[in-house]
Amino acid sequence: MIEAPQLQADLAVVGAGGAGLYAALSAAAEGADVVLVSATPLARTASYWAQGGVAAALAPDDSPDLHRQDTEIAGRGLVRPSAAAVLCREAPGIVADLERMGVHFDLDAEGGLALGLEGGHSKRRVVHAGGSATGRRIVRQLSALVAENPRIHVLEQARAATIWLRDERCIGLVCEDGRAIAARGVALATGGAAALWSRTTNPPGSVGIGAMLAQAAGAAIADLELIQFHPTAVTAVKGREGFLVTEAIRGEGATIHDHDGERFVEELAPRDEVARAIEAKMRESGKAHVWLDMRAVDPEHFPNVVAALQEAGLDPTTELVPIAPAAHYVMGGVVTDLDGATTVPGLYAVGEAACTGLHGANRLASNSLTECFVFGQRAAIAALAEPAVTASGDAPAAEPIAMPSRETREHLWRDAGIVRSAQGLHTLLEDAHPLARIVGECALLREESRGGHQRSDFPHMDPALDGNHAVIRAGSAPVFESWV
Ligand SMILES: Cc1cc2nc3c(=O)[nH]c(=O)nc-3n(C[C@H](O)[C@H](O)[C@H](O)COP(=O)(O)OP(=O)(O)OC[C@H]3O[C@@H](n4cnc5c(N)ncnc54)[C@H](O)[C@@H]3O)c2cc1C
């Protein structure tokens, strides 16, 4: 126990990626006092790295309903319909709000928003900024607004370590350095968990911190067996291992080839299909990569991809790019309702840390930034309706969060990679890291293949598991629950 909280707020937000920044701004816009805790500098967030853009049904021939249908098709019978409906309905308003906040999305020749096409989308519906610099542009603008907002107090380089509970309700958090923050609501916006896998497109901090914090507080987590492997991550280029080449480049005509120069996959098929086709081709050929040909794509549309590769000594305007799949997005996370509320009163989770069920078994490209903003805003508003907290000196001591070792990360890549089987998954149950064990448990429970979970010993989808999520509640083994 420590003496007394050092800070008091209406909302405490953990994480300064797209979800955390937008949640903080949304709460401040309602007149709330916010404390924003961020462990890393901005450039270390997945949001900053996002290249493709933000999905929203904005074209005249598009509609939220078509967007929802595409989301559900990509999610392979596991998308929670209510979450998809909320996202697709609210996405156009979010884009307008971001523009109002000063984010300048790219325009087409007529001065309207330029809409990109990405895998799994039946319409052009992805807005972007600075070509492939979308995440960077959005995060910079939102960060600038946060910095100048007198209602938001930012704790930089501070790490949330423990959720502060009183009578089974979350009333704040404690940072690693012992500082405590009392608040009506705490929103975990700590990002995803794909960097638990050794080959990843994610920043090093994306190791499931939200799931660890929430689980320690007694909240349910779910679906950690569902991992999206991005098909086109750079490999064998020094300094650029795991660097993601956005799908939008394939939308503009880039093609994938084997070592004989043949195309072997429909480039804009959903990500899981493309990743599996590449993995199968690599296995068949014994090569460690295939090739991406983006020579016919206008480099001015993707300046930071081209620049990053050229800096590493590979010119994608004249050379082929060696690529292989990498862990990119974990569909699972902290279980929430449609307002970001977890199963612990007062505790919220948003962005990639959360599992609303929106992405089902396979996230539709560019739905995750949209999710950060739609559910970040909903959670911020819902949290402000929680009862006020009277701070007193009962904050717990900070507990260090377990970080994955190199062995754990390699273990997950080897035994919970693109294709898994019971034999390898059983070994994960002995891993030193708690989330690796949970991945193993969830993946063993799901005796089928679906989206981001492919089992060589259960190669088909089991229709009886449609709509069923693998949920882990306070220390119990995962069980299937159906969400509507
Ligand atoms: C290379 C790449 C490209 C992508 N491109 C796209 C795209 O084009 N479109 C799209 O929709 N999605 C894209 N995604 C996915 C998308 O970027 C992420 O899902 C989304 O940005 C996650 O945002 P977030 O706010 O939830 O988390 P993040 O942006 O990862 O931010 C997490 C924050 O939590 C902080 N944090 C973590 N633990 C703690 C702690 N204990 N205490 C305090 N702070 C903590 C971190 O420091 C960070 O500030 C991409 C992902 C990657 C990796």
Ligand as a Chemical Component Dictionary entry (heavy atoms), coordinates in Angstrom:
data_LIG
# 
_chem_comp.id                   LIG 
_chem_comp.type                 NON-POLYMER 
_chem_comp.pdbx_formal_charge   0 
_chem_comp.three_letter_code    LIG 
# 
loop_
_chem_comp_atom.comp_id 
_chem_comp_atom.atom_id 
_chem_comp_atom.alt_atom_id 
_chem_comp_atom.type_symbol 
_chem_comp_atom.charge 
_chem_comp_atom.model_Cartn_x 
_chem_comp_atom.model_Cartn_y 
_chem_comp_atom.model_Cartn_z 
_chem_comp_atom.pdbx_ordinal 
LIG C1  C1  C 0 3.176  -1.677 -39.535 1  
LIG C2  C2  C 0 1.712  -1.580 -39.231 2  
LIG C3  C3  C 0 0.854  -1.036 -40.169 3  
LIG C4  C4  C 0 -0.527 -0.949 -39.899 4  
LIG N1  N1  N 0 -1.345 -0.354 -40.818 5  
LIG C5  C5  C 0 -2.661 -0.186 -40.511 6  
LIG C6  C6  C 0 -3.530 0.532  -41.371 7  
LIG O1  O1  O 0 -3.123 1.064  -42.388 8  
LIG N2  N2  N 0 -4.842 0.646  -41.023 9  
LIG C7  C7  C 0 -5.334 0.102  -39.876 10 
LIG O2  O2  O 0 -6.522 0.231  -39.602 11 
LIG N3  N3  N 0 -4.521 -0.569 -39.031 12 
LIG C8  C8  C 0 -3.206 -0.709 -39.316 13 
LIG N4  N4  N 0 -2.392 -1.386 -38.441 14 
LIG C9  C9  C 0 -2.951 -1.795 -37.164 15 
LIG C10 C10 C 0 -3.152 -0.530 -36.324 16 
LIG O3  O3  O 0 -2.076 0.353  -36.555 17 
LIG C11 C11 C 0 -3.251 -0.854 -34.861 18 
LIG O4  O4  O 0 -4.225 -1.832 -34.637 19 
LIG C12 C12 C 0 -3.641 0.376  -34.070 20 
LIG O5  O5  O 0 -2.854 1.480  -34.445 21 
LIG C13 C13 C 0 -3.499 0.103  -32.603 22 
LIG O6  O6  O 0 -3.654 1.317  -31.936 23 
LIG P1  P1  P 0 -3.708 1.348  -30.372 24 
LIG O7  O7  O 0 -3.926 2.776  -30.017 25 
LIG O8  O8  O 0 -4.653 0.343  -29.888 26 
LIG O9  O9  O 0 -2.238 0.873  -29.920 27 
LIG P2  P2  P 0 -0.783 1.452  -30.240 28 
LIG O10 O10 O 0 -0.818 2.428  -31.351 29 
LIG O11 O11 O 0 0.147  0.308  -30.365 30 
LIG O12 O12 O 0 -0.414 2.242  -28.934 31 
LIG C14 C14 C 0 -0.214 1.569  -27.714 32 
LIG C15 C15 C 0 0.249  2.554  -26.676 33 
LIG O13 O13 O 0 0.230  1.935  -25.403 34 
LIG C16 C16 C 0 1.396  2.308  -24.700 35 
LIG N5  N5  N 0 1.608  1.342  -23.628 36 
LIG C17 C17 C 0 1.729  -0.005 -23.693 37 
LIG N6  N6  N 0 1.854  -0.524 -22.465 38 
LIG C18 C18 C 0 1.805  0.519  -21.601 39 
LIG C19 C19 C 0 1.872  0.637  -20.192 40 
LIG N7  N7  N 0 2.016  -0.433 -19.385 41 
LIG N8  N8  N 0 1.800  1.868  -19.645 42 
LIG C20 C20 C 0 1.663  2.971  -20.429 43 
LIG N9  N9  N 0 1.581  2.915  -21.757 44 
LIG C21 C21 C 0 1.649  1.699  -22.334 45 
LIG C22 C22 C 0 2.449  2.370  -25.770 46 
LIG O14 O14 O 0 3.555  3.098  -25.331 47 
LIG C23 C23 C 0 1.649  3.093  -26.856 48 
LIG O15 O15 O 0 1.648  4.480  -26.596 49 
LIG C24 C24 C 0 -1.023 -1.467 -38.689 50 
LIG C25 C25 C 0 -0.155 -2.024 -37.752 51 
LIG C26 C26 C 0 1.206  -2.073 -38.006 52 
LIG C27 C27 C 0 2.123  -2.653 -36.984 53 
# 
loop_
_chem_comp_bond.comp_id 
_chem_comp_bond.atom_id_1 
_chem_comp_bond.atom_id_2 
_chem_comp_bond.value_order 
_chem_comp_bond.pdbx_ordinal 
LIG C1  C2  SING 1  
LIG C2  C3  SING 2  
LIG C2  C26 DOUB 3  
LIG C3  C4  DOUB 4  
LIG C4  N1  SING 5  
LIG C4  C24 SING 6  
LIG N1  C5  DOUB 7  
LIG C5  C6  SING 8  
LIG C5  C8  SING 9  
LIG C6  O1  DOUB 10 
LIG C6  N2  SING 11 
LIG N2  C7  SING 12 
LIG C7  O2  DOUB 13 
LIG C7  N3  SING 14 
LIG N3  C8  DOUB 15 
LIG C8  N4  SING 16 
LIG N4  C9  SING 17 
LIG N4  C24 SING 18 
LIG C9  C10 SING 19 
LIG C10 O3  SING 20 
LIG C10 C11 SING 21 
LIG C11 O4  SING 22 
LIG C11 C12 SING 23 
LIG C12 O5  SING 24 
LIG C12 C13 SING 25 
LIG C13 O6  SING 26 
LIG O6  P1  SING 27 
LIG P1  O7  DOUB 28 
LIG P1  O8  SING 29 
LIG P1  O9  SING 30 
LIG O9  P2  SING 31 
LIG P2  O10 DOUB 32 
LIG P2  O11 SING 33 
LIG P2  O12 SING 34 
LIG O12 C14 SING 35 
LIG C14 C15 SING 36 
LIG C15 O13 SING 37 
LIG C15 C23 SING 38 
LIG O13 C16 SING 39 
LIG C16 N5  SING 40 
LIG C16 C22 SING 41 
LIG N5  C17 SING 42 
LIG N5  C21 SING 43 
LIG C17 N6  DOUB 44 
LIG N6  C18 SING 45 
LIG C18 C19 SING 46 
LIG C18 C21 DOUB 47 
LIG C19 N7  SING 48 
LIG C19 N8  DOUB 49 
LIG N8  C20 SING 50 
LIG C20 N9  DOUB 51 
LIG N9  C21 SING 52 
LIG C22 O14 SING 53 
LIG C22 C23 SING 54 
LIG C23 O15 SING 55 
LIG C24 C25 DOUB 56 
LIG C25 C26 SING 57 
LIG C26 C27 SING 58 
# 
